[in-house]
Amino acid sequence: MTATLGETVGLLVGDQRITTTSGRTHDHIYPATGRSNATIALAGADEIDRAVTAAREAQREWVALPVDRRRDMRLDLADA
C-alpha cells in the first residue's frame, strides 16, 4: 500500500489493513528530507490482541507445512 501525503496508513494485521481505535498516530519522517511523508496509526490494546491472535494462527499454519515446503518458501523469499 502506498500512502499519499497526509493520509494515515492503517495497521497491517495478518493479511488485512485495519484502522486503529486508539486514535493515536505517528508522523514518519523521511531522513533524506527531514519532512513527514506519512502518518502511521499506532496500535491500541484491541489491535495488539488482534495481531497476537493472527500471529498465533499463522504459526500453527507454518508448523503444519512440510519442512520441504517451508524451505522452498524461505528460498523464494530470499530470491525476491
N, CA, C and O atoms as CSV, one atom per row, in Angstrom:
chain,resi,resn,atom,element,x,y,z
A,1,MET,N,N,0.841,-1.178,0.000
A,1,MET,CA,C,0.000,0.000,0.000
A,1,MET,C,C,0.880,1.233,0.000
A,1,MET,O,O,1.787,1.349,0.824
A,2,THR,N,N,0.628,2.139,-0.897
A,2,THR,CA,C,1.348,3.392,-0.933
A,2,THR,C,C,0.431,4.483,-0.414
A,2,THR,O,O,-0.689,4.646,-0.899
A,3,ALA,N,N,0.904,5.227,0.569
A,3,ALA,CA,C,0.108,6.299,1.153
A,3,ALA,C,C,0.369,7.594,0.408
A,3,ALA,O,O,1.489,7.853,-0.032
A,4,THR,N,N,-0.657,8.394,0.273
A,4,THR,CA,C,-0.473,9.730,-0.257
A,4,THR,C,C,-0.198,10.659,0.913
A,4,THR,O,O,-0.598,10.387,2.045
A,5,LEU,N,N,0.478,11.741,0.634
A,5,LEU,CA,C,0.846,12.680,1.678
A,5,LEU,C,C,-0.394,13.128,2.446
A,5,LEU,O,O,-1.389,13.541,1.850
A,6,GLY,N,N,-0.326,13.045,3.766
A,6,GLY,CA,C,-1.443,13.449,4.610
A,6,GLY,C,C,-2.400,12.322,4.942
A,6,GLY,O,O,-3.263,12.476,5.807
A,7,GLU,N,N,-2.261,11.194,4.269
A,7,GLU,CA,C,-3.130,10.046,4.522
A,7,GLU,C,C,-2.557,9.217,5.673
A,7,GLU,O,O,-1.346,9.012,5.757
A,8,THR,N,N,-3.429,8.746,6.549
A,8,THR,CA,C,-2.984,7.887,7.640
A,8,THR,C,C,-2.935,6.445,7.162
A,8,THR,O,O,-3.909,5.932,6.610
A,9,VAL,N,N,-1.804,5.798,7.374
A,9,VAL,CA,C,-1.617,4.411,6.981
A,9,VAL,C,C,-2.135,3.529,8.105
A,9,VAL,O,O,-1.726,3.676,9.257
A,10,GLY,N,N,-3.038,2.608,7.768
A,10,GLY,CA,C,-3.592,1.695,8.763
A,10,GLY,C,C,-2.593,0.619,9.156
A,10,GLY,O,O,-1.518,0.506,8.566
A,11,LEU,N,N,-2.952,-0.153,10.138
A,11,LEU,CA,C,-2.100,-1.228,10.640
A,11,LEU,C,C,-2.284,-2.476,9.787
A,11,LEU,O,O,-3.391,-2.770,9.336
A,12,LEU,N,N,-1.206,-3.201,9.570
A,12,LEU,CA,C,-1.271,-4.467,8.839
A,12,LEU,C,C,-1.283,-5.587,9.867
A,12,LEU,O,O,-0.291,-5.832,10.553
A,13,VAL,N,N,-2.425,-6.264,9.963
A,13,VAL,CA,C,-2.585,-7.385,10.896
A,13,VAL,C,C,-3.002,-8.586,10.069
A,13,VAL,O,O,-4.069,-8.596,9.455
A,14,GLY,N,N,-2.146,-9.600,10.060
A,14,GLY,CA,C,-2.407,-10.743,9.186
A,14,GLY,C,C,-2.315,-10.275,7.752
A,14,GLY,O,O,-1.287,-9.744,7.334
A,15,ASP,N,N,-3.373,-10.464,7.000
A,15,ASP,CA,C,-3.391,-10.009,5.608
A,15,ASP,C,C,-4.346,-8.838,5.405
A,15,ASP,O,O,-4.747,-8.551,4.277
A,16,GLN,N,N,-4.710,-8.166,6.487
A,16,GLN,CA,C,-5.680,-7.073,6.396
A,16,GLN,C,C,-5.086,-5.764,6.899
A,16,GLN,O,O,-4.308,-5.758,7.853
A,17,ARG,N,N,-5.446,-4.672,6.270
A,17,ARG,CA,C,-5.088,-3.338,6.711
A,17,ARG,C,C,-6.259,-2.859,7.565
A,17,ARG,O,O,-7.384,-2.773,7.071
A,18,ILE,N,N,-6.015,-2.546,8.835
A,18,ILE,CA,C,-7.096,-2.170,9.738
A,18,ILE,C,C,-6.868,-0.758,10.279
A,18,ILE,O,O,-5.749,-0.246,10.275
A,19,THR,N,N,-7.939,-0.156,10.736
A,19,THR,CA,C,-7.830,1.145,11.388
A,19,THR,C,C,-7.711,0.925,12.885
A,19,THR,O,O,-8.129,-0.111,13.402
A,20,THR,N,N,-7.157,1.875,13.562
A,20,THR,CA,C,-6.929,1.748,14.991
A,20,THR,C,C,-8.028,2.436,15.789
A,20,THR,O,O,-8.609,3.425,15.343
A,21,THR,N,N,-8.298,1.910,16.952
A,21,THR,CA,C,-9.280,2.547,17.831
A,21,THR,C,C,-8.593,3.453,18.839
A,21,THR,O,O,-9.261,4.161,19.594
A,22,SER,N,N,-7.245,3.439,18.859
A,22,SER,CA,C,-6.523,4.264,19.830
A,22,SER,C,C,-6.598,5.744,19.478
A,22,SER,O,O,-6.521,6.604,20.356
A,23,GLY,N,N,-6.749,6.038,18.185
A,23,GLY,CA,C,-6.799,7.427,17.750
A,23,GLY,C,C,-5.440,8.102,17.725
A,23,GLY,O,O,-5.340,9.280,17.382
A,24,ARG,N,N,-4.392,7.371,18.083
A,24,ARG,CA,C,-3.051,7.948,18.114
A,24,ARG,C,C,-2.341,7.679,16.790
A,24,ARG,O,O,-2.579,6.662,16.137
A,25,THR,N,N,-1.470,8.603,16.408
A,25,THR,CA,C,-0.707,8.467,15.177
A,25,THR,C,C,0.736,8.910,15.412
A,25,THR,O,O,1.072,9.509,16.433
A,26,HIS,N,N,1.568,8.594,14.433
A,26,HIS,CA,C,2.977,8.985,14.460
A,26,HIS,C,C,3.350,9.455,13.064
A,26,HIS,O,O,3.054,8.771,12.085
A,27,ASP,N,N,3.993,10.606,12.955
A,27,ASP,CA,C,4.458,11.080,11.652
A,27,ASP,C,C,5.789,10.410,11.318
A,27,ASP,O,O,6.757,10.516,12.071
A,28,HIS,N,N,5.821,9.723,10.185
A,28,HIS,CA,C,7.059,9.102,9.717
A,28,HIS,C,C,7.874,10.179,9.004
A,28,HIS,O,O,7.403,10.800,8.051
A,29,ILE,N,N,9.086,10.388,9.470
A,29,ILE,CA,C,9.961,11.406,8.892
A,29,ILE,C,C,10.922,10.742,7.908
A,29,ILE,O,O,11.630,9.798,8.259
A,30,TYR,N,N,10.939,11.237,6.691
A,30,TYR,CA,C,11.865,10.744,5.680
A,30,TYR,C,C,13.229,11.379,5.940
A,30,TYR,O,O,13.365,12.599,5.857
A,31,PRO,N,N,14.251,10.559,6.257
A,31,PRO,CA,C,15.542,11.114,6.673
A,31,PRO,C,C,16.226,11.999,5.632
A,31,PRO,O,O,16.938,12.937,5.991
A,32,ALA,N,N,16.018,11.712,4.359
A,32,ALA,CA,C,16.699,12.477,3.324
A,32,ALA,C,C,16.218,13.922,3.252
A,32,ALA,O,O,16.980,14.817,2.886
A,33,THR,N,N,14.962,14.146,3.600
A,33,THR,CA,C,14.411,15.500,3.510
A,33,THR,C,C,14.082,16.095,4.872
A,33,THR,O,O,13.950,17.311,5.012
A,34,GLY,N,N,13.949,15.222,5.883
A,34,GLY,CA,C,13.559,15.702,7.201
A,34,GLY,C,C,12.082,16.053,7.299
A,34,GLY,O,O,11.638,16.609,8.304
A,35,ARG,N,N,11.326,15.732,6.266
A,35,ARG,CA,C,9.894,16.048,6.248
A,35,ARG,C,C,9.062,14.792,6.469
A,35,ARG,O,O,9.495,13.679,6.170
A,36,SER,N,N,7.869,14.993,6.993
A,36,SER,CA,C,6.939,13.887,7.179
A,36,SER,C,C,6.440,13.427,5.813
A,36,SER,O,O,6.036,14.241,4.982
A,37,ASN,N,N,6.473,12.105,5.589
A,37,ASN,CA,C,5.950,11.593,4.322
A,37,ASN,C,C,4.759,10.663,4.524
A,37,ASN,O,O,4.135,10.233,3.553
A,38,ALA,N,N,4.441,10.350,5.777
A,38,ALA,CA,C,3.260,9.521,6.055
A,38,ALA,C,C,2.900,9.647,7.524
A,38,ALA,O,O,3.755,9.896,8.374
A,39,THR,N,N,1.629,9.470,7.800
A,39,THR,CA,C,1.151,9.404,9.169
A,39,THR,C,C,0.765,7.962,9.428
A,39,THR,O,O,-0.064,7.394,8.717
A,40,ILE,N,N,1.369,7.373,10.449
A,40,ILE,CA,C,1.179,5.959,10.757
A,40,ILE,C,C,0.266,5.834,11.975
A,40,ILE,O,O,0.486,6.494,12.990
A,41,ALA,N,N,-0.749,4.994,11.873
A,41,ALA,CA,C,-1.638,4.732,13.010
A,41,ALA,C,C,-0.893,3.915,14.057
A,41,ALA,O,O,-0.139,3.004,13.715
A,42,LEU,N,N,-1.100,4.235,15.322
A,42,LEU,CA,C,-0.487,3.479,16.415
A,42,LEU,C,C,-1.517,2.531,17.012
A,42,LEU,O,O,-2.685,2.886,17.172
A,43,ALA,N,N,-1.079,1.337,17.334
A,43,ALA,CA,C,-1.978,0.300,17.844
A,43,ALA,C,C,-2.379,0.571,19.287
A,43,ALA,O,O,-1.599,1.084,20.089
A,44,GLY,N,N,-3.605,0.214,19.586
A,44,GLY,CA,C,-4.101,0.194,20.953
A,44,GLY,C,C,-4.203,-1.257,21.408
A,44,GLY,O,O,-3.800,-2.168,20.685
A,45,ALA,N,N,-4.732,-1.468,22.587
A,45,ALA,CA,C,-4.826,-2.811,23.157
A,45,ALA,C,C,-5.620,-3.764,22.260
A,45,ALA,O,O,-5.239,-4.925,22.109
A,46,ASP,N,N,-6.715,-3.290,21.666
A,46,ASP,CA,C,-7.540,-4.149,20.805
A,46,ASP,C,C,-6.761,-4.628,19.579
A,46,ASP,O,O,-6.851,-5.795,19.197
A,47,GLU,N,N,-6.000,-3.725,18.967
A,47,GLU,CA,C,-5.246,-4.086,17.781
A,47,GLU,C,C,-4.094,-5.031,18.131
A,47,GLU,O,O,-3.766,-5.929,17.356
A,48,ILE,N,N,-3.488,-4.827,19.292
A,48,ILE,CA,C,-2.412,-5.716,19.726
A,48,ILE,C,C,-2.958,-7.122,19.964
A,48,ILE,O,O,-2.339,-8.103,19.552
A,49,ASP,N,N,-4.106,-7.228,20.623
A,49,ASP,CA,C,-4.727,-8.542,20.827
A,49,ASP,C,C,-5.033,-9.214,19.497
A,49,ASP,O,O,-4.815,-10.415,19.332
A,50,ARG,N,N,-5.534,-8.441,18.560
A,50,ARG,CA,C,-5.860,-8.978,17.236
A,50,ARG,C,C,-4.590,-9.446,16.513
A,50,ARG,O,O,-4.603,-10.483,15.849
A,51,ALA,N,N,-3.503,-8.691,16.638
A,51,ALA,CA,C,-2.239,-9.067,15.999
A,51,ALA,C,C,-1.668,-10.340,16.623
A,51,ALA,O,O,-1.154,-11.199,15.907
A,52,VAL,N,N,-1.752,-10.469,17.933
A,52,VAL,CA,C,-1.253,-11.668,18.606
A,52,VAL,C,C,-2.057,-12.884,18.166
A,52,VAL,O,O,-1.487,-13.946,17.914
A,53,THR,N,N,-3.361,-12.742,18.072
A,53,THR,CA,C,-4.214,-13.839,17.609
A,53,THR,C,C,-3.841,-14.245,16.179
A,53,THR,O,O,-3.744,-15.434,15.877
A,54,ALA,N,N,-3.632,-13.260,15.303
A,54,ALA,CA,C,-3.257,-13.547,13.914
A,54,ALA,C,C,-1.893,-14.237,13.857
A,54,ALA,O,O,-1.697,-15.159,13.065
A,55,ALA,N,N,-0.955,-13.796,14.691
A,55,ALA,CA,C,0.381,-14.402,14.705
A,55,ALA,C,C,0.328,-15.843,15.191
A,55,ALA,O,O,1.019,-16.706,14.650
A,56,ARG,N,N,-0.478,-16.107,16.198
A,56,ARG,CA,C,-0.602,-17.480,16.693
A,56,ARG,C,C,-1.184,-18.400,15.628
A,56,ARG,O,O,-0.732,-19.534,15.462
A,57,GLU,N,N,-2.179,-17.912,14.915
A,57,GLU,CA,C,-2.787,-18.709,13.843
A,57,GLU,C,C,-1.772,-18.949,12.722
A,57,GLU,O,O,-1.671,-20.061,12.203
A,58,ALA,N,N,-1.028,-17.918,12.355
A,58,ALA,CA,C,-0.015,-18.064,11.307
A,58,ALA,C,C,1.057,-19.070,11.722
A,58,ALA,O,O,1.535,-19.845,10.894
A,59,GLN,N,N,1.434,-19.062,12.988
A,59,GLN,CA,C,2.430,-20.015,13.488
A,59,GLN,C,C,1.915,-21.447,13.371
A,59,GLN,O,O,2.655,-22.349,12.977
A,60,ARG,N,N,0.641,-21.652,13.714
A,60,ARG,CA,C,0.064,-23.001,13.582
A,60,ARG,C,C,0.082,-23.457,12.125
A,60,ARG,O,O,0.395,-24.611,11.833
A,61,GLU,N,N,-0.257,-22.542,11.209
A,61,GLU,CA,C,-0.252,-22.890,9.790
A,61,GLU,C,C,1.169,-23.182,9.302
A,61,GLU,O,O,1.380,-24.114,8.526
A,62,TRP,N,N,2.135,-22.392,9.751
A,62,TRP,CA,C,3.520,-22.570,9.346
A,62,TRP,C,C,4.058,-23.925,9.805
A,62,TRP,O,O,4.685,-24.644,9.028
A,63,VAL,N,N,3.811,-24.268,11.062
A,63,VAL,CA,C,4.294,-25.526,11.613
A,63,VAL,C,C,3.649,-26.720,10.912
A,63,VAL,O,O,4.261,-27.783,10.807
A,64,ALA,N,N,2.432,-26.553,10.440
A,64,ALA,CA,C,1.725,-27.644,9.769
A,64,ALA,C,C,2.266,-27.924,8.359
A,64,ALA,O,O,2.006,-28.989,7.799
A,65,LEU,N,N,3.010,-26.980,7.790
A,65,LEU,CA,C,3.573,-27.192,6.458
A,65,LEU,C,C,4.723,-28.194,6.523
A,65,LEU,O,O,5.464,-28.234,7.505
A,66,PRO,N,N,4.867,-28.994,5.482
A,66,PRO,CA,C,6.024,-29.895,5.440
A,66,PRO,C,C,7.323,-29.082,5.416
A,66,PRO,O,O,7.366,-27.969,4.891
A,67,VAL,N,N,8.367,-29.654,5.988
A,67,VAL,CA,C,9.652,-28.962,6.086
A,67,VAL,C,C,10.163,-28.530,4.712
A,67,VAL,O,O,10.684,-27.424,4.568
A,68,ASP,N,N,10.022,-29.383,3.709
A,68,ASP,CA,C,10.488,-29.033,2.366
A,68,ASP,C,C,9.761,-27.808,1.821
A,68,ASP,O,O,10.367,-26.959,1.168
A,69,ARG,N,N,8.466,-27.719,2.091
A,69,ARG,CA,C,7.684,-26.562,1.616
A,69,ARG,C,C,8.127,-25.288,2.326
A,69,ARG,O,O,8.236,-24.237,1.693
A,70,ARG,N,N,8.384,-25.365,3.631
A,70,ARG,CA,C,8.859,-24.193,4.371
A,70,ARG,C,C,10.217,-23.737,3.826
A,70,ARG,O,O,10.460,-22.542,3.662
A,71,ARG,N,N,11.102,-24.710,3.548
A,71,ARG,CA,C,12.408,-24.372,2.975
A,71,ARG,C,C,12.237,-23.650,1.644
A,71,ARG,O,O,12.856,-22.613,1.407
A,72,ASP,N,N,11.390,-24.208,0.774
A,72,ASP,CA,C,11.180,-23.607,-0.541
A,72,ASP,C,C,10.615,-22.196,-0.430
A,72,ASP,O,O,10.999,-21.311,-1.195
A,73,MET,N,N,9.714,-21.984,0.509
A,73,MET,CA,C,9.135,-20.657,0.684
A,73,MET,C,C,10.196,-19.662,1.149
A,73,MET,O,O,10.224,-18.526,0.677
A,74,ARG,N,N,11.064,-20.074,2.061
A,74,ARG,CA,C,12.134,-19.178,2.520
A,74,ARG,C,C,13.111,-18.874,1.395
A,74,ARG,O,O,13.572,-17.739,1.273
A,75,LEU,N,N,13.437,-19.864,0.571
A,75,LEU,CA,C,14.326,-19.623,-0.557
A,75,LEU,C,C,13.679,-18.690,-1.585
A,75,LEU,O,O,14.354,-17.831,-2.151
A,76,ASP,N,N,12.380,-18.853,-1.828
A,76,ASP,CA,C,11.665,-17.961,-2.738
A,76,ASP,C,C,11.695,-16.524,-2.214
A,76,ASP,O,O,11.874,-15.576,-2.978
A,77,LEU,N,N,11.517,-16.382,-0.913
A,77,LEU,CA,C,11.564,-15.055,-0.302
A,77,LEU,C,C,12.958,-14.453,-0.449
A,77,LEU,O,O,13.091,-13.268,-0.758
A,78,ALA,N,N,13.992,-15.254,-0.232
A,78,ALA,CA,C,15.369,-14.759,-0.371
A,78,ALA,C,C,15.646,-14.339,-1.816
A,78,ALA,O,O,16.328,-13.343,-2.057
A,79,ASP,N,N,15.118,-15.099,-2.769
A,79,ASP,CA,C,15.314,-14.751,-4.174
A,79,ASP,C,C,14.613,-13.458,-4.553
A,79,ASP,O,O,15.091,-12.706,-5.403
A,80,ALA,N,N,13.488,-13.208,-3.924
A,80,ALA,CA,C,12.721,-11.993,-4.233
A,80,ALA,C,C,13.470,-10.794,-3.733
A,80,ALA,O,O,13.004,-9.666,-3.889
